[in-house]
Amino acid sequence: MKVNKIVVLQLMMSMVLMLGTASCSKKSSSSQASRATGWDVDSQNGTAARNAGKKQQAGPGLVFVEGGTFTMGKVQDDVMHDWNNTPTQQHVQSFYMDETEVTNGMYLEYLEWLKKVFPPTEENYKNIYEGASPDTLVWRNRLGYNETMTNNYLRHPSYANYPVVGVNWIQAVEFAKWRTDRVNEAVLEKNGFLQKGAKTNDVTADNSFNTEAYLMSPSTARGGSEEIVLKKNPNGRRPKAGKDGVVPEEKNVYAQRSSGIILPEYRLPTEAEWEYAAAADVGQREYNIYKGQKKYPWSGDYTRSNKRKNKGDQLANFKQGNGDYGGIAGWSDDGADITNAVKSYAPNDFGLYDMAGNVAEWVADVYRPIIDNEANDFNYFRGNQYAKNKIGKDGKIEIITKDNIQYKTLSNGKKVATNLPGEIAQVPVDENETYLRQNFSTSDNINYRDGDKQSSKYFDFGDPESGAKADQSMYNSPKHNVTTDSLGQMVRKYDNSSKRTTLIDDNVRVYKGGSWRDRAYWLDPAQRRYFPQDMATDYIGFRCAMSRVGAKAEKRKSPRN
């Protein structure tokens, strides 16, 4: 009996020790303690550690697209035999994508902002607004009366929710850059890092907001005004008095990338992303998706609905036959003759509208007939041109001013601004970034393995120094040169050589999806075509995408469960 009392006493002491150890362990694993050092994160101003696990918020207009594998380039109907849709297995990382195409209303918001901030009446800014404006003359036809669309489609309120057209690839890229800055400006204002109302009040060319410039030097953003660009306590709490009764000075900081609130840039989707999002294999479990046998963004092999509620209705806006752009009035109709308002048709399984029909859409890629999955099968993209911030003679980052705005002259002589005041000037990366790297060796990677000297049949592998002759490039396309002289007059030098064999060069971009002008053949997400990046049409529009940072899925149970 005495022994039992000793055993019980020993057990009780062991339990007390275990509870004490557990409580100490719990205390040391405080949410404010760094997992690396054990220090109090707040006291050491550890922004990155404090914000660990903060999830990316979806930007305005975007829906989440969970990444995965798919067969890129597999089409069911290949009557053209172009050899540019060879199936390849690809994997796309999760990303966000515009729910609809960019509409006239959205694009007009961009134009009005440009007109306000960079008045066309001022000499330095006279080409900015005009260069961003869509080409409304794309509606004209030699044997058709389309002046109603020429005069009204962009600006009439009846067309506000219709997809914008007449926008070339370069203009679409500039819209995405502008959208990035406006969204992040609103995010910073919402979180108290910009003065309330600053995004709309008294914005000029001298104090316009740029995301990258803010991240590099917040104190100089928005013209360096401390009344507009604010600091904020990262904890959201006022410091408490110490043992001596003295309240320490509040540590206010600017927003940083590690704050977790600044969104990645809006951009054009890559071809792989667009095709993956359009096919939306996630909702088609009955198909063998590894073989890529899905024909349209919806299930089935037909363009008409088989649901009882709307049986027989067309599921997209496309050309149904010669002289038939919408069907018979009153029935068997797709509801449109030209474009249609966004969200007029059911979304696909990712929640994306009009991924087939209405307008075709620009994607980011430079066109090549072959998708080189031997070189890469993850987030495939052709068009990388790596750049870095330009450093001035004073050792500081060079910011674009009204005196050195950068323009690109299009083939029609129109100028499009590609760097606006307030943005950071960019230059191609050099050997400081490429030396001894195996993943990239040059700034411009457009022609990698398809268009560079080594991939040309004229390249002499026995004598690599010789290379290919200047006029023996792999893609022997016309080399036009359109510039403007000192008086602003166009100087056109067209290449009229009869020896040119292709229209493919580094300035043609892929566009995807069928349009109101196309037959159902082009509604297949895997179909691909190309068009010069500085030209526009009445049937090509665009939508934006945004990369996903962090976890692949929004909500997913742990594999251990």
Secondary structure, DSSP 8 states (H G I E B T S, - for coil): -HHHHHHHHHHHHHHHHHHHHHHHHHHHT-TTB-TTT--BTTTTT-HHHHTTT------TTEEEE--EEEEET--S--TT--S----EEEEE--EEEESS--BHHHHHHHHHHHHHHS-TTSGGGHHHHHHHS--GGGG-BTTB--HHHHHHTTT-GGGTTSB--S--HHHHHHHHHHHHHHHHHHHHHHTTSB-TTTTTSS--TTT---HHHHHH-GGGGGGG-TTTB--B-TTSS-----TTS-------B---GGGS-S----B---HHHHHHHHH-GGG-TTS-GGGT---SSSSSS-SB--SSTTTT-BSS----BTTBSSBSTTSSB-S-SS---TTSS---TTS---SSSSSEEEEEEE--SS--TTT--BS--S--B-EEE-B-TTSSB-B--TTS-EEEE-TTS-EEEEE-TTSB-EEE--HHHHTT-SS--SSB-TTTTTTSGGGSTT--TTSTTT---TT--SS-----EEEE-TTS-EEEE----TT---S-STTEEEEES--TTS-GGGGSTT-EEEEETT---SSEE---EEE--S-SSSS---TT-
